[in-house]
Amino acid sequence: MPEPRFLVVRLGSLGDIIHTFPAVAALRESFPRASIIWLTHPRWSFLVQTSGLASEVWAVETRTLSSLRNVIRRLRQNSWSAAIDYQGLWKSAMLPFLGGVTRRIGFSSTAIREFGVPLLYTERVETSKAHIAEQNGDLSLHAGAQRRTAPVNLQIPERDQVSVCSLLRGQRLERYVVLSPGGGWRSKCWPAERFGALTRKLWESAGLRCVVNAGPGDNGRRQTVCLQRHSRRTDGALERRGLRGRRRYRTRASCSGPGYACRRTFWSDRSRAEWSLFQRRGNIEREQKYRVACFGRAHNSRARPANAPIDADDYCGYGV
């Protein structure tokens, strides 16, 4: 009997791909010799490769007709046991549909925000799980996995570890906390002023310096967090807990006063990053509880995070 051949569809973005890793890991654990082909956006290809879960990573740019035509042709040239759409959007569901995959697994209409997408699936999965990682795991279970999720370990190249450790020693950063005040969805962001209060709280109560990471378009939030006067600038790479940037990026760092190490990171479309995951169920549950408390919203709630009552003292109460 031939080994199964799965098509995994998760085009982006970074956080969503990370929350898909545990479900695909369960699939890999159950079918160690299976071929798992992962369709994703070109900017996330390297991230998917570092998981070691996919046999091959196929990059597709859904806004480019030539890229769509090429990947659909490749799909039609291969035989598939099943396609699993962990994204649940029209642009992701149409790829295995147009690619001629006969068994297409996806979420039912209760878990998908774009109307009509389940029509493109041959098998629709109902899920009652609160966390997206476990929702994705329900798709893996339906495809034949023995459990919903499994641990994932991203491989960090040794040369990157050496480079980052050297930078940290140069900055005298030994015990620190990484803060990321920015984000693609402003409705999910905690107010920058509270990040600033948190940096002071961590320094005064625990002697911990804060590394503030900001991407393109987040400069205003970075400046709001770094409230104290500017003292110096350096160029270098940024280590985050579980993140190592590769060569195709540049950073500008500014350290302002004790307890502050504010770094602004500019990522190109080909940036390479590696992230750690919540590998244990307990961590996933704690993260879910924190998100509800921090953003003041549960599933389908319309509460705005800027109005959430949580402050720096409350945040420290979560074990920081």
N, C-alpha and C positions, 0 to 999 in steps of 0.2 A: 504494500500500500504506500503510495507516494506521500511525502511529508506535506502538510498543509502550506498554503501560500496566502498570506494575509496582506491586504492593502489597508494601511492606517492613514486616515485623513485628519490632519490637524495642522492647518496652515499657519496659525499664529494666535495670539501674540505670545510674548515671552512667558508671562504668568500662566496663561492657559496651557501652553506646552508643558510647563513644569507640572501642572496639575493633571496632565495626561500621562506623564511618565509612569506613575505607580500602576495604572491600569494596564499599560502596555507591558510593564515588567511582569505582571501576573500572567499575561498572555505568553510572554517569552519563557517564563518559568514552567508553564504547563506544556508548552511545545518547544523544547530547547533546540530542535533541529529544523524548525519551521523557517520559511522565508518570510520575513516581515519587511515590506516596502513601505516607507513613510513618505507621504506627500506633504511638503511644507513650503513656506515662502523662502526665497533664496537667503534672506538675512538671518534665518533661524536654522539653516542647514547644519552649521558647525555645532550648534547647541544640541541638536538632535543626535548628531554623530557621537558626541561625548558621552551620551547615555549608554552606548554600547548595546542598545535594544534592537536597533534596526539592521537588517542585513544590507539594505541599500536605502539611501535617502535621495528622493527625486525632488528637485526644486521646481516650483511652478509659480509664475507671476500671473495671477488671475486677471490683471488689467491689461495684459499683453496678448493679442490674438495669436501671435506666432508661438508663444510659450504654451498657451492652452492647446493649440493644435498639436504640438509636439508631444505633450504628455498624454493626451487622449489617444494619439496613435500608438504610443508605447503601451498604454493600458490594453488596447485592443489586440496587441501582438502577444500578450501573455494570458495565461489561464490563472484563475484565482479561486481560492476556496471561499473567501468572503472579503468584503470591503466593510470597514468599520469607520463610520463618520463620527468622530468625537466632537466635532465643532457644531454641527447642526444648523448650518447656514445654507442658503441657496448656492453660493459659490463653492462650497465644499461638497454638498450633496450631488451637485450636477456632474462632478468629475467621474466617480464610478458609474453613474447612470449613463453618461455619454460614452464612457470607456467600455461599456458592454459587460460589466461585472454582473453576473446573474444573481448572486446573493449579496444584498446590500443591507447592512444593519445600522440603525440609527435610533434616536430618541423619538418617543411619541410626541404628539402635539402639546401635551401638558408640560414638557420640559424644554420646548423650543420657542424662541421669541419671534421667529420669522414665520408668518402664516403660510401653510401649504407645503413646507419642506418635507414632512413625512411622506408625502405622496411619491417621492422619489426612492423611498426605501421599500424593500420587499419584506423586511422584518422590523417592527417598531417595538421598542422596549420601554415599558413603564418603569419609572424609578421614584422612590419616595425618600431617598437619602438627601440630607441637607447639604453636605459638602460636595463640591463639584468633583473632587478626586474619587469619591465613592460612587457618584453618579456615573462617571466614566467607567468605573469598575463594573457596574451593572452591564454595560455593553460588552466588556470582556467576558464576563460570566456567560452571557448569552451566546457568545462566539465559541465557547467551549473551555474557557479558563477554569481552573479548579478553585480559585478564589478571586475576590475583587481586585485587591491591590497587593503589591510586593515591593520590598525595598529597592531603592535605586542609588547607585553610587556613580557620580560623575568623575571621570578621570582628569586630573589636573596635570598637565605636562610639567616635568621636573624643572625645566629651565624657567618656567613662569613662577614656580614656587620659590626658586632661588632668587629671582629678580625682585619679587615682592617682599621677601624676608629682608633683603638688603635695604629696600626702601624704608621698611618699617623701622629697622635699626637706625637708619639715618635720621628719621623723624622722631626717634625715641618713643615710638608707639608700642607699648607692650600690652596694656590693658585698655581696651577701648570699646565703644559701642558705635555701630554704623547706623546712621539715620538717613532715610531716603524720603524727603518731604515732597518730592514731585511725583508725577504720574500722568499717564495718558488721559485718564478720566478724572477731571477736577472734582467731580461729585464724590469720588472715593478718597479724596485727600484730606488728611487731618490738617487743620489750620497751621500755617507756618509759624505763627506767633507761639503756639503751644509747643512746637518743636524747640523753639528758642528757650522757652521756660524749662523744657525737659533737659536740655543740655546743661543749664545752670544747676538744676536739681541733681543730676547725675554727678557733676563735678563736686558740688558742695557736700553731698551725702555719701558718695562712694569713691570719690577721687578718680572717676572714670572720664577719660577724654572722649569726645564724640567726633567721629568722621562723618561729615555731612556730604552725601553724594547727590549730585544734581545733573540732569541731562539737558539736552537742547530745549530751550524754552523755559527752563526752570530757574534762570538766573535770579529773577525777582524773589522767588521763594527762598533761594539759597541765601541771598543778602538779608532777608528778614530773619532767618534762623541765626545767622552769624551777626549778632547784635553788637559785639564789642569791636574795638578799633582794629584796623588791619595792621599786621606787623610784618609779614613776609610772604613771599611767593616762591614756589618751586615747581619744577616740572617733574613728572614721574608717573608711575602706574599705581592704580588703586587696588588694594586688597579689600575685598569684602568677605565676610564670613560665608564661604562657599562660592565666592566669585573670584575669578582670575581673568583679567582682561588680556587679550593677546596683542599682537603687534599693531593691528590696524585701528588704533585709536590714540588719542593724545589727551592728556589731562592737564589741568591747571589747578594748583592747590594753593590755598591761602589759610594760614593758621592765625587765628585772632585770639590772643590772650590765653590764659590757662584754661584747659578743658575744651578747647576748640581746635579742630583740624578740618577745615572746610575745603572740600575738593569738588571741583566742577569737571565732569567727564563729558567729552564730546564723542558720540558714537557715530561711525559711518554706517552705511547700509551693509557693509561687509564685516561689521564688528563681530568679534568672537567672544563669547562669555560662557562661563560655566557656573551653575548655581547648585546649591544643595537643596534637599527636599525634606519635608516632614516625613520621616520614614516610618514612624510608629503611629499606630492608631491614636494613642493618647495625645501625641503632638498635634495631630489633625484636629482632634476634638477641642484641644485648648486654643488652637488658632481660630477655629470657628467661633468659640465663645468670645474670644477677644474682639473679632471683627464685629460681632453683633453689639458688644458693649461700646467699642470705640466709635463706630459709625452710627450708633443709635438706630439701627434698622435691622429687621429680620427679613425673611424671604417675602418679596413683593411689597415691602414697605417703601413709602415715599419720603421718609425722613431724610433731611439733608445733613451731611456730616458736619458742616460748619456750625450747625445748631446743637451738635451732640454735647452733652454736659461734661464729658470726660476731660480732665485736665492732667497736668504733669504728675500730680500726686496720685491720681487714680492709675495712671500708666505704671508708675513704680509699684503700685499694689499688685500688678500682674507678675511680679517676680523679677523685675529689672534690677 
